[in-house]
Amino acid sequence: MNVKVGIDRIGFYTPKWYVDMAKLARARNEDPNKYLIGIGQRKQAVIPNSQDAVTMAANAADQIIDDDNRQKIDLILFGTESGIDNSKSAAIYLQHLLKLPNTVQSVELKQACYAMTAGVQLAKDHVLAHADSQVLVIGADIARYGLHTPGEPTQGGGAMAVIISANPAILSIEEGSAHYVADIMDFWRPLYETQALVDGKYSSQQYIDFFQRTFTQYQKQTNLKISELQAIVFHLPYTKMGLKALRAILSKTSEIHANQLLREFEYSRMFNREVGNLYTGSLYLSLLSLLINSESLNAGQKIGLFSYGSGAEGEFYVTTVQPNFKDALNIPIITKILSQREELEIPVYEKMFASQMPLTNTDFETDYQADDAKFYLSGQKNQQRQ
Ligand code: CAA
């Protein structure tokens, strides 16, 4: 590959409400350290009925669209497992909200939490074939398991948006990637369910198995030595999950390098610990967390990425840090989104959780007046989302 292709910009959005995980643990008669250390979460985003996958994606993508790339973007790839329609793609709603040209090809992608990575790789190939084009890739979801379920401390939600282009400002994507796919029932959501069904322990085992398989396969394909990686970032359904996977391969490297990978992992989970699971966007929030918080990243260093989508599909690939990458990150906006949120007491969170727009054909008005985001869902009228 002669032309460098990769991530040129990154946007992130999560709604303004959260619950404190120690308080949630006490309300569920659990030891707070189970959620804080055992699961590895400090706060969890609470998604109001005025935000869905489309509005959250618009709020994230709006940060990275300007007059220059508005003309260059010719493809939107929208990864989600929280789709709002079985037929019409979320990407078309987004094209309209962002006022992107009507000539932009717009498609929704689905394979659980893996779909944003599928978008990134398809976008890379698209840019390699059309060097002047740019692709907007989205991962936007609401992670819902239900109150009083084992999955409850691993909920969350939000959106990631990236621009894939030639000569990227943040990370170039290395050639090659390793996939592993198997038809398993670890986590799924049948059409009649608004909350995910999950075999929690089995899903965590499968995640580690898929990581080891794809990591080993990638090494075989490319002769990559683990010592060449400055950091490995993971899909983080809960942050302890990534730590378990990382620990599974630490014996393959020296103690000094293992300690470095563990140190970088701590930077890569800082944001996810504050938000919870984003499903499709989680890996890219973790990447953003590493890029913003790590003190030792330099141009030319390599970062490994492990993407996992239940059902299941895993992929491992590698990116290279670009010079001055920090200048291309919207650090003040990201910091503001995370620091200016409002805590909800547990009964208020439970009420908000139960106030989702019903899956019926009746008109509905959301609580949008309490939502100060630029893009929000005001309700449903004549069977159309407003
Ligand atoms: N102090 C410190 N740690 C404690 C503790 C305490 N007081 N009490 C318990 N712990 C630890 C436990 O030892 C355990 O650690 P290990 O996993 O390292 O053994 C951890 O806290 C969790 O405890 P349990 O296993 O007892 O927790 P649980 O059975 O209640 O549920 C879960 C955990 C299975 C992850 C559940 O939250 C769940 O089902 N989550 C949803 C599924 C999920 O996220 N799967 C991940 C892989 S699938 C995927 O990645 C796709 C996706 O996005 C969903």
Residues whose N, C-alpha, C, O or C-beta is under 5 A from the ligand:
A	BS01	CAA	D31 N33 K34 I37 G38 I39 C113 P150 G151 T154 F187 V198 G200 K201 S203 S204 Y207 P237 Y279 Y308 S310
